[in-house]
Amino acid sequence: MKNSSIKSVKSTNRTIWAAMIIFSVLITGIPAFAQQTTAIGTSKIWGTVDGVAIEGVVQGPSAQVSDLQVACLFEYTEGDIFVSPPALPPALNGLVHLDQDMKGLVTEMRKNGKFLGHAYETILISPPKGTIGGKKLLLIGLGDRNKFTADLMIGVGSVAMREALKLGVSNFALASDLKDAGIDSPTALVAGNVVKGIFEAYRAQTWLKDKNMSTFKPVSKIILLAGPAFFTTAGEGIQEAISVIKN
């Protein structure tokens, strides 16, 4: 029953997202999203590092099935993820879908100061079964949107991996959510930096484990989410980062 419920959520969200993308393009005529897009649900293993598979998936953070879903948010400003532009249109905005499926909880937490979104701040949520595809939801802060640089994402990747190891999950999905929040970020560099940070943290814990100073359950797969218009570019950054890490 549990698996069928989650699959139902994932299937429904995919259908809605696909329909809304088509509707958005037809109504608004957004050329940036009408060209060179990748189908929702597309997945590809970009490579492996230290036995951990790195998979790219065209999916939103609400629909992706995983042990842990990681979403990133800036410090709150009124309507920031809903105002388009600069945020992505609601049809394409994974943060909007996540907030909606969580019954407005994400926005409520941000408004009332329960989650401030300071850089590297974290909060762990246990969504009711069937709410989203992830069994757990981890929010990571990105700080002041006006001070964002791609280097920040190295730290975000490290925080995500450390929290995943604490929880003992076999896999986790991460959505940087920068485009959703209206940041015109360098997609390839951001994706690559996330991967670099993830494995900086993983290798640090492995080093401690080799010295009998740490114990953890190995992670088998990292799932990096991307929107339909950014999948290929993100993959290029991920593959470049994998090459650097392995060398």
N, C-alpha and C positions, 0 to 999 in steps of 0.2 A: 504493500500500500504506500509506503514511504517513497520508494523509487518511482512508482507510477505518478504520485503527486508531484514530485519534482520534475519529472519528464513532462507532465502536463503544463506546469508553469513555464518551462523552457520552450515548449512547442508553441504555447499561446503567445509568449513574448516575441518569439521569432516572427510569427505570423503578423502580429500587430506592428512590429518594427518595420518589416518589409513593406506592408501596406502603407504605412505612414511615410516611408521614404519615397515611394512612388507618388503618393498624393502630394507630398511637399514639392517634389521636382515639377510635377504637372502644374501645380497652382502658383508656386513662387518662381519657377524657372531658374533655380540656383545652378549655374553652370559648373561651379566647383565640385558639386556633388553628383552631377549628371555624367561626368566624364571619368573613365578609368576607375570605376568602382569594382570592388570585389564582393561576391555574393555573401550574404549573411549565412553564417554557419561554416564557411570555408575554414579549414584548419591545415596547418603544415608544421611538421617538426623541422625547425630551422637548424637544429644541431644538438649535440650533447656535450656537457662539461662535467667531469668527475662523476660520470654515471647518471647525471640528471638531464632528462630530456627538456628541451626548451621549445614549447609549442606556441605558435601564433594562431589566434582564432579571431575571426570577424564576429564579434558578439558584444553585447552590452553587459555590464557588471551585474545586472539584475537577473539575466537569463542564464549565464554560464554556470554549469554544474561543476562544483569543486568542493573540496573539504573546507577551504577557506577562501573567501573573496576579499580582496583588498581594493579599496577605492580611495582616491586622493582628493582633498578639498582645500581650497584657500581659506584664509580668514574671511568671515562672513561679511558680505555687503548685501543690502536689500535687493532681492530678486536676481542675484548674480548669475545663477544657472538658468534662469528662465527668460532673461532679456536677450533677445536675438535681433541683430548682432549686438555685442561681439560673441556671445555664447552661441553654440550650435542651435539650429532650430529644434524645437521639442521632438520632432519626428526622428531626429538623428542624435539626440542628446541622451547618452547613457545615464548621466547623473539624474536627469529628470525622471527617467523610467525607474531608476533605483529608488528615488524618493517617493514616487507614486506607489510602487509595490510595497514599500515600507510604511504606507499610510501617512506619509508626510513626516515621518520621524526624523529623517536626516535634516530637513529644514528646521523642524522644531528644536532639535538639539543645538543647531547652530545659532538660532535666534535667541534662545534663552541662556546661552553661555555654557551649556553642558559639554560642548565640544567647540573650542575656540579656533581650531585650525592652525595654531602656531606650528612653525616648521618642526617636523618629526614628532609632533604630538600624536598619540594614538588613543583609540578607544575601541574596545571589543564588544560586539553585539551578538546575541544569540537570537536570530530571527525565528518566529514560529514556523513549524514545518509547513512547507508549501508556499512560503512567502516569496523567497527568491531561490535561485539555484544553489547558492553557497550554503553550506551547513553553518558556517560562522561568517560574520562580516567584520572586517577590520578597517577602520577609517584612519588614514594618516594625513596629518596636516602639511600644507605646503607653504604656510606663512603668508606674507604680504604679496599679493599678486603683482604689485608694481615693482617688486624687487626680485622677481623670479629670474633665475638663470638655469640653464640645463644641468649645470653641475649639481644642483640640489637633488636631482634624481638619482645620483649615485647613493646618497644617504638614504633616500626613500627605499631604494632596492635593498640596502643593508638592513634597515628597520623591518621591512617586510619579511625577509628571511629569518632574522632573529626571532621575531614573533611567531613565525611558522614553526620553527624548531622548538620553541617553548611549548607550543600547543601539541606537538607531536603529529602533525598532519603529514599525509603522504604526498599531497599536492596543494598548490594554491594558485589562484588566478589573480592577476594584478591589472588594473586599469589606471593609467596615469591621469585620465580625465582632464587633461589640459585644454584640449580643443573644446570639450563640453563647457568648460568654465570661461571660454572666450580668449584664451592665450594663444597667440600665433607662434607656437613653439616649433623648433627644428625637430621634426618627427624622428628622423633616423638617429640623431644624436641623443635625443631623450630616451628612445628605446634601448640604444646601446649602453647608455649610462645606467639605466635600471639593471641591465644584465650584469654590468661590471660590479655594481653595488651588491647585488644578490650573491655573487660568488666571492666577493671580498669577505662577506660575513660568513658564508658557508665554509670557506677555507680556514678562516680564523677558528671556527668551532671544531673543525676537523683536526687542526693543529693541536688544540687543547685536548681533544679526545685521544690523540696519539700519545699525549703525555699523561694519560689517565686523569685528566683534570676536567673532563666534560663527558657527558653521555647524552646522546640524542638519537632519535629515530631518523634515518636518512630520508631525504625528500626524493621522490622518484620523478616528479615532473613539475615544471613551472609553466603556467599558462599566461601568456601575455596577450591582452585583448586590444583590438584596434577597430576603428570604425571602417566602413566600406571604402572610404576614399584614401585611407592611410595604411592599409595592410601591407602593400608591397614596399613602400618606403620604410615602414617600421622594420620589416624583415631584413632589408639591406643593412640597417643599423645594427640589428641583432646579430646577423651573421658576421659583420665586421668585428663586433665586440667579442664574439666567440673565438674568432681567429686570434685576436690580441690576447685573450685570456689563456688560450692553449699554448701560445708561444711565450 
